[in-house]
Amino acid sequence: MLPDSLLAIAQQSPAASPFYSRGLLSIWEQVYGWQGIVLHENDCLLVGYRKKTLLGVIFYSLPFGWYGGLIGKTSSAAFSADACAWLRDQRFVEERLVQMPTDPALTYPKRYRQRELTTHLLDLTKTAAYSDNTARNVRKSQSHGLTTRRLSLADVAAFEKLREEHVVRTGETRRLSEAFYTALYLLMQSEDSGVTIVGAFQDDKLLAGHIYFISETDVFYFDGYATAAGLELNANFFLFDIMINRSRDFGRARFNLGASPSGDSGLERFKSGWGAQSLIYHEYSFRAPIKRAADLLRGRP
């Protein structure tokens, strides 16, 4: 588990991931068996998680590739070399490390494969600049008498029903296990857990729900669902507008609308409509020959 002194550094860094909350970090270990590692030198630290598999030990900067990794106020060439040497000496069968543009730069050897990723950040220190279409949809949502509030454990059944309707309509399934979501529901009871689930209601009926991960500086939209009726009433627009403005009022610096699959122009257009700017970052990965062979047998390129 990340020590409190290092957690404080991670949470205040411009490169901090909203996943660096005490509650969320504990889920990786409790639900999936990941073990936390922190390499640090002065004000630079590399946060990572390792897990034993049948083929050997794997290492990610955060489980499932969500961004996080090297953090610090200054660049350290010596730390970069030491960190890469440590990774090499561990002989992990797979490594996945994510580097944000604001990070001190690790210089990765050529054996690492580089993949370009895109996330969408809204600068909350500036006035929101919604597109005409987004502003129009927000106004429409405000005309339907919708209300919003933070969900509690008593609302979980309604939220699950919301998700079930979404799955039937779209065919989309959850990215993570049921155990992960159950742990999230338990975390959301605590005000400082870093997990918030908010809902849009009409006449006490839940029409849309969003899951957010929140740090001292950042708000990250993690997941969300809406009923067909909620979509008709623009309930998602209502929730996003409420959360963006509340986040700004509470002094958060950034609102992250998450990564978009490559080539999904419709999703990118939706996110840019809120005034979010595309941010390019990179994942560096390495797989040992035995891991590559096993992945090929499972159909993974």
Sequence and secondary structure as in RCSB ss.txt:
>XXXX:A:sequence
MLPDSLLAIAQQSPAASPFYSRGLLSIWEQVYGWQGIVLHENDCLLVGYRKKTLLGVIFYSLPFGWYGGLIGKTS
SAAFSADACAWLRDQRFVEERLVQMPTDPALTYPKRYRQRELTTHLLDLTKTAAYSDNTARNVRKSQSHGLTTRR
LSLADVAAFEKLREEHVVRTGETRRLSEAFYTALYLLMQSEDSGVTIVGAFQDDKLLAGHIYFISETDVFYFDGY
ATAAGLELNANFFLFDIMINRSRDFGRARFNLGASPSGDSGLERFKSGWGAQSLIYHEYSFRAPIKRAADLLRGR
P
>XXXX:A:secstr
   HHHHHHHHHSTT  TT SHHHHHHHHHHH  EEEEEEETTEEEEEEEEE SS EEEESSGGG S  EE SS 
 HHHHHHHHHHHHHHT SEEEEEE TTS      TTSEEEEEEEEEEETTS     HHHHHHHHHHHTTT EEEE
  GGGHHHHHHHHHHHHHHH    SS HHHHHHHHHHTTSTTSSEEEEEEEETTEEEEEEEEEE SSEEEEEEEE
E HHHHHTTHHHHHHHHHHHHHHHTT  EEEEEE  TT HHHHHHHHTTT EEEEEEEEEEE HHHHHHHHHTT 
 
